[in-house]
Amino acid sequence: MLKLARTDYHIHPHYSIDASRAGIKDYCYRALELGLAEICFTTHLELDPMRTEIDNFAVLNGEKVPVYNRAWLDQYFVDIERAQDEFRGDNLQVKAGIEVGYCRGCEKDIENIIDSYPFDFVLGAIHCLNHISISSMKDSPRFFRTRSLSQVRTEYFTTLKEAVETGLFDAIAHVDLYRRYGFRQFGPQILTIHRGAIEPIFREMARRGMGLEINTSSRRRGLAEFHPSREIIGLAAEAGIKIFTIGSDAHSLDQVGECLDEAQALLEEFNLVNHVYSRRLATPFPARSAGCNR
């Protein structure tokens, strides 16, 4: 089947401390090789005051700098604007985004940063609970081993609800991220903790016009389904969410574009449409394709 235009709306260039040293231009060339029509860079922004010496950094000129040092953001936008100019003739749209790890109490700082720059896309995520990274193979056992399944459910979905209600984010990333390492502690029981908790959150997202990401990175970590699972995508559709984005969550060049076609096909099964953003406004980006290609 003929592949039409595809998008990757979750890419971490070298400004993210956990990414490879590949720069924005490198990712653009890789996107052209893969035949992508549009990509969005989503450098990490972590502001948890209890983790200032762990992950509240960005990379500028090869050196870690505190995220509050806006020199990195200034240079980030210079690099993206150059790429937008350079690759426009190749029919590659390059967008400026950010992935914000939500932390209770940091709302004003988040707002101040995202309102100070012309972001196209602000992606919200729950990376930490009780100041412990649940997205880290190393750190997550400290969280999951000290809590019951019921406590994990309560803490995660309470935090997710708060993040949505801030109205700071255009879309929510990998909404069932707890599956990544929580499965090792709780087994298949963790696959259903969303039931009864996520539906009202999705209704609020729909009311606000917020989007939901289909994140394909779960595949390279050995999970059978994307983030979120097929069941959760169905619940999102039932709740009225209309805006979806697709992202590989790439942290290196070889991860760009992973399984985008399959994610697109999954949206089509639910009669849902992939979207892109410009200056934080979403527009549909339909494409019909199938398979899991890189």
N, C-alpha and C positions, 0 to 999 in steps of 0.2 A: 504493500500500500504506500502511496506517495506521502512522504512526511512534509507537512507544512510548517509554518513558523513555530518555534518553541521559545520559551523563556526560562531563565534561571534566576529566581528572585531571592537567593540566599547564598551569597558568596563572601568569604572572608579573605581580603587581601592581607598584605604584610603589616598592616596597621593593627591587626588583632594579635595579641601576644601568643595565642595558641595556634597561629597559622604559619604556613611555610613562608619563606622569604620572597615568594613570587609577588610581583607588584601589579598594580592595576592594569598597566599596558599588557603584561604577560597574560593576564586573564582574558583580556579583550581578544588577543590573538588566538587563545585557546577557544574562545566562544566562536570565532570565525571558522576555525577548523571544524567545529562541531555543527556548524550551520545554524547557530542560535540567532534569533532576531532581536532579543533584548535581554540584558542582564542587569541585575541590581546588586551593588556592593552593600554589605550589611556588617560593617565593623562592630565588634563588641563594645558596649558601654556598660560597665559594671560599677555601681556606686555604693555598694553595701559598706557602711562605715566600720563594720567589724572585720572586713576583708581588705583593708587598704593596702596591706603589704603582700597580698596574695594575687588578686586579679584586677585591682582597680587601676589598670595601666593600659596604655596604648604604646605603639612603637613608632618612633619618629627618627628617621635617619639611622636606623639600626639599633637605636637605644630605647629602653623602656622609659616612658615618661608618665607621670600621673595623669589620669583622664581629665582632671580639672585644668591641666595645662593646655589651653586651647590652641597652642601652636600646632599640635598634631591635626586638629580639625581644620585649621586654616590650610595646611598643606594637603590634607585629604581632599578638600574641595578643589584646590588648584589642580591636583592630579586627575580628578574625575572630569573637570571641565576641559582639560587638555585632551583626555581620551574621548570625550563627547565630540570635540572638534575633529580629532584625527580619524575617528572611525565612522563618522556620519556618512562619509562617501561609500563606505562598505556596507551600508544599510544595517549597521549594528547600533541599536539604541543602548546607551549607557546611563544608568540611573544612580543617584546618590541616596543611599539608605543607611540605616543603623539598626543594630539589634540591641535593645535595651533589656538588661536583666532587671526585672522589677524588684524593688526592695521597699517595704513599708517604711514610710518616713522620708523617702528620697524624692517624693513627687515634685517638689518645687525645683530641686536641682535638675531633674529630668526635663521639666517644662522649660526651664531657663536655657538649657542647651539646645533642645530641639527647636525652640522658637527663635534661636539666634542664627540659624543656618538654613539655607534653602533645600531642606531634605525633600526628596521625592517620596520616600517611604520610611515609616517608623514602625519597626517590628518589635512587639513586646514578647517577653519570654519569662518563664519561671525557671531560673537556673539554680537558685538556692532557697532552702527552707531552714529557718532557724540558723542562718549564717553558715550552713553546710551545703556544699555543692552536690546536688543530686545528679548532676550531669557528668560528674567525674568518677571514673572507675576507682580511683584511689580514695576519694573522700566520701563517696556515697554510702559505703557500708556503715559509717559512723551514724548516719541518719537512719537508714532502714533497720539496722540491727537493734536499735534502741526504742523502736516504736511498734505498736500493733498496726495491723492493716487498717483498722478503723481510725487510728490517729493519723496515719499517712493520708488517708482520704480527707479527713477534716482539715489538716494543715494545708494540703495542696489546693483543694478547691476553695477554701476560704481565701487563700492568697490570690488565686486566679480571679475570683470574684472581685476582690479589691482592685486588682490590676485593670480589669475591664471597666470598672466604675470610675476610674480616674479619667477615662476618656483621652488618655495621652497617646494611645497607640492606634495605628491604622489596621493592624492585623495581629493575630496571636500566633506565635511560632510553636511548632511541635507540642501541641496542647496536651498530649499524654506522655510527656517526656519521662515521667516516673517509671514507665515500663522498661526503659533502657537498662537500668541496673536493679530496679525493684523486683524484677522477675526472679533474680538470683536468690533473693531472700524469701519471697512469698509464693513463688511459682505462679501457676495460671490464675490463682485467686485475684491477683492484682489487675488482671485484664478486665475485670468487671466493676471495679470500685467507682467508675464514673457514673454508673446507673443511678439515677435519681438526684445526682449532684450537679452534673454538667448541663442538664437540660435548661434550668432557669438561667444559667450563665449564658448559654447560647441564645436564649430569647432576648436577653439584654444586649448581647452583641448585635443581634439582628436589628433591634430597635435603634441602636446607635449607628448602624451601617458599617460595623467593623467586619474585617475579613478574617478568614481562617487559612492558615498555611497547610499545604500538603508537603511534608518534609520527607525526602527520600533517603536521608542519611541512615535511617534505621537498618536498611538492607546491608550496608557495609559493616554493621555491628552485629550481624547475625540474627536480626529479628525478621519474622516472617512477613509482617505488615509494615506499611509506612506509618509515620506519625502524622495524623492520628489513624487509628484503625478504621477499617471499613465500617464497622458498627457505629463508631463515633461520627464519621462523615455523614452517615444516614441520619443520625440524630441532629446534626447541624442543619442539614437540609430541611428536616421536619420542623425545626425551630424557626426557619425563615432566613437563615444566613444565605446570602446570594453571592458574596464576594469571596473568591478563593484565589490564592497564589500558589505557585509550585516552586520549590527550591531544593537544591541538592545539599545545602549547608556545607559547601566545599570549603576546606581549609588548605587545599593544595590543588595544583593544576589538574592532576589526574582524577579528582573527584567532581569536577565541573560536569554538569549535565547528566549525572547518574540517574537513570530510570525516569527521566522526564516524560518520555512517551507513555510509559505505563501509568504514571500518575495522571497524565492527561486523559488516558482511556478510562481510568477509574472515575474521574469527574464526569465524564460523558455517560457512564453507567447510571449516574444519579441525575442526569440532565442538568449538571452544573457547569459553570463556565470559568475558565482561567481568566485572571485579571492582571493588569499592569497599572502602575501608578505614575503620576506626574504631579509634582508639587502637592502630594498627598491626596490627590483625587484619583479614584479608581475608575478604570474603563475596561470593558470586556475585551478579551483577547482570544477569540475562538480558534481552535485548530483541531483537526481530526488526525489521529495517528495511533499506532499500537505497537506493543513490544517494549522491551527494556533495553534501551541502547545508550551508549556513552559517546 
